[in-house]
Amino acid sequence: MPTFDLMPFSSRTLGIVVLLALLAGGSAMLAWRFQDWRYGQQLAQLAQSHAETLNQITQAAATLQKAEQDKRRALEQQLSASEQTHYRALSDAQRDQDRLRDRLATADVRLSVLLDADDVAAGCAVPAATRAGGVDHGAPRARLDPAHAQRIIAITDAGDRGLIALQACQAYIRALDR
């Protein structure tokens, strides 16, 4: 086994070797600290960039949400106005039908129908001449029984309400399509 003799090295050489070892160790430590600092700085920049990106996304989402809320609010106001309009039309039609029913009940108004004067198969003898106040210039007319007139008014009332409801539904669909 070989032996090493450390004596040929002077204490000065040994000091230099120790100093170089310390410097080499110190520079390695310094290199590690520099890399650690640089890596920490990169992580801080990455975290800041990530925070800015999240902030931009949050602001964009908030803006989009506000726009959607504004659209919804406008649609609700439009539908409310449309509903009020159709409700008013429905109540007006109801009031007119009630007034007509009352006038029929008090005999202020009589419903009549035009008759076909050429229809001999009908078997009713209606005079061809009309009164001087006739509206249809001499066309023969027959008055309806008040009970039948009330039923006709009820049927037209239901039809009017149905048409108003249909118009309300169509307006609602058009508002949603916009």
C-alpha positions, 0 to 999 in steps of 0.5 A: 500500500502506498503511503503519501508524504505530506511533508514536501508541501510547505505550509504556504502551499497548504494554506493556498490549497485550503484557501482555494478550497474555501474559495471554491466552496464559497463560489459554489455557495455563491452560485447557489445563492445567485440561482436561488435569487434568480429563480425566486425573481422568476417565480415572483414575476410569474405569480404577478403575471398570473395575478394580472391575467386572473384580474383581466379574466375577472374584469371581462367576466364582470363586464359580460355579466353586467351586459347580460343583466342589462339585456335581461332587465331591458327584456323584462321591461319590454315584456312588462310594457307589452303585458300592460298593453295586452291587458289593457286591450283585453279589459277594453274588449271585455268592457265593450262586450259587457256594454253590448250585453247590457244594451241587448238586455235592455233592448237598446240594441237588437241583433239582426241578420240579412235574409236571402230574398231569393231563398224560397225554401226557407219557408218564411214570409218576410216582407221585401220592403224595409222601413225607411231607417233601414241600413242595408237599403231594402235588404230583408232582415230578421231580428234574432231572439235576445237569448240567441243574441246573448250567446253570439255575444258570448262567443265573440267575447271568447274569440276576442279574448283568444285573439288578444291572448294570441297577440300577447303570445306572439309579442312575447316570442318576438321579444325573446327572438331579439 
